[in-house]
């Protein structure tokens, strides 16, 4: 049995709620923005410009064109709010296949379960069980446009089944939508410096481009978490056994900023009605210049992260990272640690998060696990 009030507070984020001094942007299906794999989780929740792995579908599908093995399979498990509830989690499965040296396709499935809720109308009511959940099914195609640059396009089907049966009825409907990703990835050739070799990396991903999602017929339409991610990194190749990768990443949510639309001095339901009348596509473009405090607030709507990864003999990895978000926009700030162990074709990764903000992170003090398999012939990228 779980208290519905907790779930309503933490997960039914389908309305934008903000106060005048804190314009936090929230959207429907926020599970799409949770780092689903332990490698990214160990480097401050980043992955748009890191090296290719089986979980690149979420971060930057253009990286698959640079994969060094024919096929890859990734499985991950992320417990959510583990200190409060034990049956809420995010599960992820990914698969990619290189068609040839220039191109690849990939599919993935993300499933977010909110556990089991027992609904009662009165004390002696035998109760009705509900199992709210959300999922996203992805597909992508990536292609090298040059020896050092690739692009990808991806499609996503989103299903959000958060409606709870009311008055004993079982006719509640799940909301659904479609979205598109456009991504690019740059990976330089290996460069010889005085005391080491090096390689530059860069990437971008505009994800969840699409319309809005609606939970009730004739009801409010809610924004998808459209995102712009971009980052840059560099690999210090010290020798054939030791590589250190440093990466930085920036993210902006491409959703309009909540604000006092009618000039009455407060952000209330009337402002929210005007806000929700904005279409998903026009909201993406307006999100770059609609913050009430101008460019300074637009900058505060960007999160940034720093990550580092040390790889020894391509068999042992140690990772760390830091993620920062403005106090005005949610105040998520945390350090992460991670490690990976590879044996033949299999690799296991884990990560741990330490919050440095007064706002408690849902993944605080939680271990995330990922398992990856690299299969098939090898491809050698210059």
Secondary structure, 3 states (H helix, E strand, C coil): CCCHHHHHHHCCCCCCCCECCECCCCCCCHHHHCCCCHHHHHCCCCCCCCCCCCCHHHHCHHHHHHCCEEEEEEEEEEECCCCCCCCCEEEEEEEEEECCCCEEEEEEEEEEECCCEEECCCCCCCCEEECCEEEEEEEEEEEEEECCEEEEEEEEEEEEECCCCCCCCCCCCCEEEEEEEEEEEEECCCEECCCCEEEEEEEEEEEEEECCEECCCCCCEECCCCEEEEEEEEEEECCCCEEEEEEEEEEEECCCCCCCCCCCCCCCHHHHHHHHCCCHHHHHHHCCCCCCCCHHHHHHCEEEEEEEEEEECCCEEEEEEEEECCHHHCCCEEEEEEEEEEECCEEEEEEEEEECCCCCCCCCCCEEEEEEEEEEEECCCC
